[in-house]
């Protein structure tokens, strides 16, 4: 659902705007807040809210949260056209990508609208 809306948005941009979005994405730091990530992806809170079927105020509130369900974070990232990966880092082994987290039933994801 989210990646389709982002693809439509991206296709509606001029070639110059698409190139700028790619350049910004390439320059993004590895550590960004959700609001910074949304802005770097050239999305407004209203656009993201429409894709997630919530109000703009819910997006603003979600961006300020320091704690949320992984499923909510996954939906937020997917609405921006990305994919959420959870990685565990240990000093004595390579990165471990954790799977199956944040894939709860839709009724449990109502937190985004709170």
LUMROMAR-285804 format. One record per atom (N, C-alpha, C): atom name; x, y, z. Coordinates in steps of 0.02 Angstrom, whole numbers. Layout:
<pts>
 atom   east  north     up
   CA      X      Y      Z
...
</pts>
This chain:
<pts>
 atom   east  north     up
    N     42    -59      0
   CA      0      0      0
    C     44     62      0
    N     90     71     46
   CA    131    131     52
    C    178    141     -5
    N    210     87    -28
   CA    259     95    -81
    C    226    115   -146
    N    163     95   -157
   CA    128    114   -218
    C    114    189   -218
    N     93    216   -162
   CA     79    288   -158
    C    143    328   -168
    N    198    303   -139
   CA    261    338   -148
    C    283    336   -221
    N    274    278   -253
   CA    293    272   -324
    C    253    322   -366
    N    188    329   -351
   CA    146    377   -389
    C    171    448   -377
    N    188    464   -315
   CA    214    530   -299
    C    279    543   -336
    N    325    494   -334
   CA    389    502   -366
    C    381    512   -442
    N    335    475   -473
   CA    323    481   -545
    C    295    549   -563
    N    259    581   -517
   CA    229    646   -531
    C    279    703   -526
    N    339    690   -498
   CA    390    742   -491
    C    424    754   -558
    N    447    815   -567
   CA    486    831   -627
    C    552    792   -624
    N    585    783   -682
   CA    650    748   -681
    C    700    783   -636
    N    698    849   -633
   CA    744    886   -590
    C    730    870   -516
    N    666    870   -498
   CA    647    855   -428
    C    665    783   -410
    N    656    737   -458
   CA    674    667   -445
    C    750    662   -433
    N    789    697   -474
   CA    862    696   -466
    C    882    726   -399
    N    848    780   -380
   CA    863    811   -315
    C    846    764   -258
    N    790    728   -263
   CA    771    681   -211
    C    822    625   -206
    N    847    601   -263
   CA    898    549   -263
    C    962    575   -230
    N    981    636   -248
   CA   1042    666   -220
    C   1035    674   -144
    N    977    698   -122
   CA    967    706    -50
    C    969    638    -14
    N    938    589    -45
   CA    938    522    -15
    C   1009    495     -9
    N   1049    506    -62
   CA   1119    483    -60
    C   1160    518     -7
    N   1141    580      9
   CA   1180    620     58
    C   1155    611    130
    N   1100    575    138
   CA   1072    569    205
    C   1121    538    254
    N   1121    564    313
   CA   1161    534    366
    C   1131    467    384
    N   1170    426    417
   CA   1146    360    439
    C   1097    365    497
    N   1100    420    534
   CA   1056    427    592
    C   1012    489    582
    N    948    477    574
   CA    900    531    564
    C    839    519    608
    N    807    573    629
   CA    743    566    662
    C    691    549    609
    N    632    527    630
   CA    580    512    581
    C    561    574    541
    N    559    632    573
   CA    542    694    537
    C    597    710    486
    N    660    703    505
   CA    715    716    458
    C    714    668    400
    N    698    605    414
   CA    694    555    361
    C    637    572    313
    N    579    591    340
   CA    522    610    297
    C    541    668    253
    N    572    720    282
   CA    592    779    243
    C    644    761    191
    N    691    718    208
   CA    743    697    160
    C    712    659    102
    N    655    627    114
   CA    620    591     60
    C    572    637     23
    N    574    703     39
   CA    533    754      5
    C    458    740     14
    N    439    720     75
   CA    369    708     90
    C    345    755    144
    N    283    775    140
   CA    253    816    192
    C    216    770    240
    N    200    798    299
   CA    159    760    346
    C     91    744    317
    N     63    791    279
   CA     -2    779    247
    C      0    721    198
    N     53    717    158
   CA     59    662    110
    C     65    595    145
    N    105    593    196
   CA    114    531    234
    C     49    512    270
    N     15    561    298
   CA    -48    548    333
    C    -99    518    286
    N   -103    545    225
   CA   -151    519    176
    C   -135    446    159
    N    -72    430    152
   CA    -53    362    135
    C    -66    313    192
    N    -59    336    254
   CA    -70    294    313
    C   -143    297    337
    N   -184    338    305
   CA   -255    345    323
    C   -263    370    395
    N   -223    420    413
   CA   -228    452    478
    C   -226    527    467
    N   -238    566    518
   CA   -234    638    512
    C   -162    663    516
    N   -151    723    491
   CA    -84    753    493
    C    -59    759    564
    N   -103    775    611
   CA    -83    782    681
    C    -55    716    708
    N    -81    659    684
   CA    -56    594    706
    C     16    584    682
    N     32    608    623
   CA    100    602    597
    C    147    646    639
    N    125    707    654
   CA    166    752    695
    C    179    721    763
    N    128    691    793
   CA    136    659    858
    C    182    599    854
    N    173    559    802
   CA    214    499    793
    C    288    518    785
    N    302    572    749
   CA    371    594    738
    C    405    617    802
    N    366    637    851
   CA    395    660    915
    C    403    603    966
    N    373    546    952
   CA    375    490    999
    C    444    460   1003
    N    462    437   1062
   CA    525    403   1071
    C    515    327   1079
    N    451    307   1085
   CA    435    237   1094
    C    372    221   1055
    N    373    168   1015
   CA    314    149    977
    C    319     75    958
    N    263     47    937
   CA    264    -21    912
    C    307    -26    850
    N    342    -82    843
   CA    381    -93    782
    C    336    -94    720
    N    276   -120    728
   CA    230   -122    671
    C    212    -52    647
    N    206     -5    694
   CA    192     64    676
    C    251     95    640
    N    311     83    665
   CA    371    108    633
    C    379     78    563
    N    364     13    557
   CA    368    -20    492
    C    320     13    442
    N    259     25    462
   CA    210     58    418
    C    233    127    398
    N    262    165    444
   CA    287    232    431
    C    341    229    378
    N    389    185    387
   CA    445    178    340
    C    420    154    272
    N    376    106    272
   CA    350     80    208
    C    310    133    171
    N    275    176    207
   CA    237    230    175
    C    284    280    140
    N    346    282    162
   CA    396    325    130
    C    433    289     74
    N    414    227     61
   CA    444    189      7
    C    503    146     29
    N    513    139     95
   CA    570    100    120
    C    549     34    150
    N    597      1    177
   CA    587    -63    211
    C    624    -60    277
    N    591    -77    331
   CA    621    -75    397
    C    660   -140    409
    N    722   -132    431
   CA    763   -189    452
    C    786   -177    524
    N    782   -227    565
   CA    806   -223    634
    C    871   -264    637
    N    924   -232    661
   CA    989   -264    662
    C   1016   -266    733
    N   1042   -323    753
   CA   1075   -330    818
    C   1150   -330    805
    N   1187   -294    846
   CA   1259   -288    839
    C   1292   -316    901
    N   1339   -362    891
   CA   1377   -392    946
    C   1451   -384    931
    N   1492   -375    982
   CA   1564   -365    970
    C   1599   -425    940
    N   1572   -485    951
   CA   1608   -545    930
    C   1578   -581    870
    N   1532   -548    833
   CA   1505   -579    773
    C   1478   -527    726
    N   1467   -546    663
   CA   1440   -497    615
    C   1369   -477    633
    N   1344   -426    598
   CA   1276   -402    610
    C   1226   -459    602
    N   1175   -458    643
   CA   1121   -507    639
    C   1057   -469    623
    N   1027   -484    567
   CA    963   -453    548
    C    907   -494    580
    N    866   -461    620
   CA    810   -495    653
    C    749   -492    608
    N    715   -547    602
   CA    656   -550    559
    C    593   -565    599
    N    536   -550    569
   CA    472   -566    600
    C    451   -517    654
    N    486   -460    660
   CA    468   -411    711
    C    426   -356    680
    N    375   -334    714
   CA    335   -279    690
    C    285   -299    637
    N    271   -362    631
   CA    223   -386    580
    C    159   -409    614
    N    128   -363    651
   CA     68   -379    689
    C      6   -371    645
    N    -49   -397    668
   CA   -112   -390    632
    C   -132   -316    629
    N   -168   -297    578
   CA   -187   -228    567
    C   -223   -197    627
    N   -266   -235    661
   CA   -303   -206    718
    C   -256   -187    775
    N   -197   -216    778
   CA   -150   -200    831
    C   -108   -139    814
    N   -117   -112    753
   CA    -76    -56    730
    C   -115     10    738
    N   -168     10    775
   CA   -209     70    784
    C   -171    125    819
    N   -112    111    846
   CA    -72    160    882
    C    -58    221    838
    N    -50    212    774
   CA    -33    268    729
    C    -87    322    732
    N   -148    303    744
   CA   -202    352    747
    C   -213    382    815
    N   -175    361    865
   CA   -185    387    933
    C   -161    458    939
</pts>
